[in-house]
């Protein structure tokens, strides 16, 4: 058997599970930090429940994926240890092969985050094909609602842990409790959940925006203002219909 025939016969096994996202489908990809609870609380000891240094590591990783990953990403969203990315509808990188999208994004996010952190960290990735704009909007509303739920739970859990309650005791006290109960629990401990930073409750959105940059012309000795396209991190995302309209607007303008 010559090599070309041998190569073709073996690639059948390698490609047997390959999937492709259909051309008329939108692509969202979600990355999750692997064992990040242990990484952030035991190994690196970031502040709980939220740490601005960790937040910035995640934001910087999203910016890199939007500008240097080779994919056309029009919107990025991060909350806690996860990242969601919305692809440009016409992106055809790797012929939209799911395996290549997953491995490339997971590898690049893991490498960049690790370089920032100074120690090894890894992400997994999954592709979510979405049939229309309505489902794209629903996807990001879903992730934002997940952020809100996780944020409230995290603030309650760590408020109890700071009172020297064990992991099991804190978890049991919150099990099955309503949102109203959790808000009241925090209020009794001097925390008004509504007054906490928006990014902690609703996550952070990243999108391309024309940003003015002030410079200085050494020849004319004058200050200059130029516009450039750059990724903007939005720490004050709207909620509900406002967020729905924002996502629709981003898709409409591509």
C-alpha positions as CSV (number, residue, x, y, z in Angstrom):
1,X,0.0,0.0,0.0
2,X,1.4,3.4,-0.9
3,X,1.4,6.2,1.7
4,X,-1.5,8.2,0.2
5,X,-3.8,5.2,0.4
6,X,-2.5,4.3,3.9
7,X,-3.0,7.9,5.0
8,X,-6.6,8.1,3.6
9,X,-7.5,4.8,5.3
10,X,-6.3,6.0,8.7
11,X,-7.8,9.5,8.5
12,X,-11.3,7.8,8.3
13,X,-10.9,6.9,12.0
14,X,-9.6,10.4,13.0
15,X,-12.5,12.1,11.2
16,X,-15.3,9.6,12.2
17,X,-16.7,11.9,14.9
18,X,-16.1,15.2,13.1
19,X,-19.1,17.7,13.1
20,X,-19.5,20.9,11.3
21,X,-21.8,23.9,12.1
22,X,-24.1,24.5,9.2
23,X,-23.6,27.7,7.3
24,X,-26.9,29.3,8.3
25,X,-26.4,28.7,12.0
26,X,-25.0,31.3,14.5
27,X,-22.1,30.1,16.6
28,X,-21.6,30.7,20.3
29,X,-18.7,29.1,22.1
30,X,-18.4,28.8,25.9
31,X,-15.2,28.3,27.8
32,X,-15.0,27.2,31.4
33,X,-12.1,27.2,33.7
34,X,-11.0,23.7,34.8
35,X,-10.8,23.3,38.6
36,X,-10.8,27.0,39.0
37,X,-12.4,26.9,42.4
38,X,-9.3,25.2,43.8
39,X,-7.0,27.4,41.7
40,X,-8.6,30.7,42.9
41,X,-9.4,29.8,46.5
42,X,-6.7,27.3,47.6
43,X,-3.7,27.8,45.3
44,X,-3.7,31.5,44.3
45,X,-6.0,32.6,47.2
46,X,-7.9,35.3,45.3
47,X,-10.3,37.4,47.4
48,X,-13.7,35.8,47.8
49,X,-16.3,36.0,46.4
50,X,-14.9,38.4,43.8
51,X,-11.4,39.6,43.1
52,X,-10.6,42.5,40.7
53,X,-7.3,40.9,39.8
54,X,-9.0,37.7,38.7
55,X,-11.7,39.7,36.9
56,X,-9.0,41.5,34.9
57,X,-7.3,38.2,34.0
58,X,-10.6,37.0,32.5
59,X,-11.3,40.3,30.7
60,X,-7.8,40.3,29.2
61,X,-8.2,36.7,28.0
62,X,-11.5,37.6,26.3
63,X,-9.8,40.6,24.6
64,X,-7.1,38.3,23.3
65,X,-9.6,35.8,21.9
66,X,-11.5,38.6,20.1
67,X,-8.4,40.1,18.5
68,X,-5.7,37.4,18.1
69,X,-7.4,34.0,18.0
70,X,-8.0,34.0,14.2
71,X,-11.8,33.8,14.6
72,X,-14.1,36.7,13.9
73,X,-15.7,37.3,17.3
74,X,-18.2,40.2,17.6
75,X,-19.1,39.8,21.2
76,X,-17.5,38.4,24.3
77,X,-19.0,37.9,27.7
78,X,-17.4,36.8,31.0
79,X,-18.7,36.0,34.4
80,X,-17.0,34.1,37.2
81,X,-14.7,31.6,35.5
82,X,-16.5,31.3,32.2
83,X,-16.3,33.0,28.8
84,X,-18.9,33.1,26.0
85,X,-18.1,34.2,22.5
86,X,-20.4,35.1,19.6
87,X,-18.9,34.5,16.1
88,X,-19.5,36.8,13.1
89,X,-22.3,35.1,11.0
90,X,-19.9,34.8,8.1
91,X,-17.0,33.3,10.0
92,X,-15.8,30.2,8.2
93,X,-12.6,29.5,10.0
94,X,-11.7,25.8,9.8
95,X,-14.8,25.3,7.7
96,X,-16.7,25.6,11.0
97,X,-15.4,22.3,12.2
98,X,-16.5,21.8,15.8
99,X,-13.4,19.9,16.9
100,X,-11.0,22.6,15.6
101,X,-13.0,25.5,17.1
102,X,-13.1,23.8,20.5
103,X,-9.4,22.8,20.7
104,X,-8.1,26.1,19.3
105,X,-10.1,28.3,21.6
106,X,-9.4,26.2,24.7
107,X,-5.7,26.0,23.9
108,X,-5.3,29.7,23.3
109,X,-7.3,30.8,26.3
110,X,-5.4,28.3,28.6
111,X,-2.0,29.5,27.3
112,X,-2.8,33.2,27.6
113,X,-4.4,33.0,31.0
114,X,-1.5,30.9,32.3
115,X,1.0,33.4,31.0
116,X,-0.8,36.2,32.9
117,X,-1.2,34.2,36.0
118,X,2.3,32.8,36.1
119,X,1.2,29.2,36.6
120,X,-0.6,26.5,34.6
121,X,-4.4,26.9,34.2
122,X,-6.7,25.4,31.6
123,X,-10.1,25.9,30.0
124,X,-12.5,23.5,28.2
125,X,-14.7,24.7,25.4
126,X,-18.0,23.7,23.8
127,X,-19.7,25.0,20.7
128,X,-23.4,26.0,20.8
129,X,-25.0,26.3,17.3
130,X,-28.0,28.7,17.4
131,X,-30.6,28.8,14.7
132,X,-31.6,32.5,14.7
133,X,-31.0,35.9,16.3
134,X,-33.7,35.2,18.9
135,X,-31.9,32.2,20.2
136,X,-28.6,34.1,20.2
137,X,-30.2,36.7,22.4
138,X,-31.7,34.0,24.6
139,X,-28.3,32.4,25.0
140,X,-26.7,35.6,26.4
141,X,-29.8,36.4,28.6
142,X,-29.4,32.9,30.0
143,X,-25.7,33.4,30.8
144,X,-26.4,36.7,32.4
145,X,-29.2,35.2,34.6
146,X,-26.8,32.5,35.5
147,X,-24.3,35.2,36.6
148,X,-26.9,36.9,38.8
149,X,-27.9,33.6,40.5
150,X,-24.2,32.6,41.0
151,X,-23.3,36.0,42.3
152,X,-26.1,36.1,44.9
153,X,-25.2,32.6,46.1
154,X,-21.5,33.4,46.3
155,X,-22.0,36.5,48.3
156,X,-24.2,34.6,50.8
157,X,-21.9,31.6,51.0
158,X,-18.8,33.7,51.7
159,X,-20.6,35.9,54.1
160,X,-21.4,32.7,56.1
161,X,-17.9,31.3,55.7
162,X,-16.5,34.6,57.1
163,X,-18.5,33.9,60.2
164,X,-16.5,30.7,60.5
165,X,-19.2,28.4,59.3
166,X,-17.9,25.3,57.5
167,X,-18.5,24.6,53.8
168,X,-21.3,22.1,54.6
169,X,-22.9,24.5,57.1
170,X,-22.9,27.4,54.7
171,X,-24.2,25.2,51.9
172,X,-27.0,23.7,54.0
173,X,-28.1,27.1,55.2
174,X,-28.6,28.3,51.7
175,X,-30.1,25.1,50.2
176,X,-33.5,25.7,48.7
177,X,-33.7,29.2,50.0
178,X,-35.5,32.0,47.9
179,X,-33.9,35.0,46.4
180,X,-35.7,37.2,49.0
181,X,-34.2,35.1,51.8
182,X,-30.7,35.5,50.4
183,X,-31.1,39.3,49.9
184,X,-32.3,39.6,53.5
185,X,-29.5,37.4,54.8
186,X,-27.0,39.8,53.2
187,X,-28.9,42.9,54.4
188,X,-28.7,41.6,57.9
189,X,-24.9,41.4,57.5
190,X,-24.7,45.0,56.3
191,X,-24.6,44.2,52.5
192,X,-27.2,45.7,50.2
193,X,-27.0,43.4,47.2
194,X,-28.5,46.0,44.9
195,X,-25.6,48.3,45.7
196,X,-22.8,45.9,44.7
197,X,-20.9,46.5,41.5
198,X,-22.9,45.6,38.4
199,X,-20.1,43.5,36.9
200,X,-20.3,41.2,40.0
201,X,-24.0,40.6,39.4
202,X,-24.4,40.7,35.6
203,X,-21.0,39.9,34.2
204,X,-18.9,41.9,31.7
205,X,-19.6,42.4,28.0
206,X,-16.8,43.1,25.4
207,X,-17.4,44.4,21.9
208,X,-15.7,46.5,19.3
209,X,-16.1,50.3,19.5
210,X,-14.6,53.4,18.0
211,X,-12.5,54.9,20.8
212,X,-10.9,58.3,20.7
213,X,-7.2,58.5,21.5
214,X,-5.4,61.7,22.4
215,X,-1.8,62.1,21.1
216,X,0.8,64.7,20.4
217,X,2.2,65.7,17.0
218,X,5.9,66.5,17.6
219,X,6.1,68.4,14.2
220,X,3.2,70.7,14.7
221,X,3.5,70.7,18.5
222,X,-0.2,70.2,18.7
223,X,-2.4,67.7,20.5
224,X,-4.2,65.3,18.1
225,X,-7.3,63.2,18.5
226,X,-7.7,60.0,16.4
227,X,-10.3,57.3,16.4
228,X,-9.4,53.6,16.4
229,X,-11.4,50.4,16.5
230,X,-10.8,48.6,19.8
231,X,-12.4,46.1,22.1
232,X,-14.3,47.9,24.8
233,X,-15.1,46.2,28.2
234,X,-18.5,47.2,29.5
235,X,-18.7,46.7,33.3
236,X,-22.3,48.2,33.5
237,X,-24.3,45.9,31.3
238,X,-28.1,46.6,31.0
239,X,-30.5,43.8,32.0
240,X,-33.7,42.4,30.6
241,X,-35.0,44.2,27.5
242,X,-32.1,46.6,27.6
243,X,-29.6,43.7,27.3
244,X,-31.8,42.1,24.6
245,X,-31.7,45.2,22.5
246,X,-27.9,45.6,23.0
247,X,-27.2,42.1,21.6
248,X,-29.6,42.6,18.7
249,X,-27.9,45.9,17.9
250,X,-24.4,44.3,17.9
251,X,-25.6,41.6,15.4
252,X,-27.4,44.1,13.2
253,X,-24.2,46.3,12.8
254,X,-21.9,43.5,11.6
